[in-house]
């Protein structure tokens, strides 16, 4: 049985009582984390111990998606790795490792994490992992994880893109950022909830989970905007929400 647990739902910085981007994807006893922003590590540890974590996937290097990876690294180094466990697989763009090196050079993150470029297809336990580059301020990869009978797609941070539609094609669940209220002029690096809804409709997904809300966002209004564009199930990410997939 697969399930998704929301660790953090905020973009930029966490609202009181919340955390930034983070999701725990579990298949029976196999656990993969998708992003780990401000405040997400403590919520992760309330669901699984570092010892039980099998892999980490990070979409891009912005701190609201990667900051608490240093907390996980410390916990892994001082508990699990001390007992002789191998390094934890980390699938990410190159900029993530540079961020970690700057934040925590000793022990070097390469001694804790077994780093794999996210641009290269891979696997973790029952999950097959693929990705596509999507438009953002820094290199960002949307990811798709598939196991027998279950597919989850996650946008990371992105402006509207046909590549995201194809990444999410027929997925059971699309986790999609919905940062903006109104689309700005110029280059697009983030999306509105309405655009997330249109993406879900075009991709034919089963369920849309809105996330990456700017602090102070009226989340009910965002959900209404998405439902105006997508006839399927629309959910709002809330910390500790668990979805059976």
Secondary structure, DSSP 4 states (H G I P E B T S, - for coil): -EEEEEEE-EESSPPTT--BSEEEEEETTEEEEEEE-TTHHHHHHTTS-GGG--EEEE----HHHHTTHHHHHHHIIIIIGGGTPPPEEEEE-HHHHHHHHHH--SS-GGGTEEEEETTS-EEETTEEEEEEEE-SSS-EEEEEEEETTEEEEE--S----HHHHHHTTT-SEEEEE--BSSPPSSS--S-BHHHHHHHHHHHT-SEEEEE-EETT--HHHHHHHHHTT--SEEEE--TT-EEE-
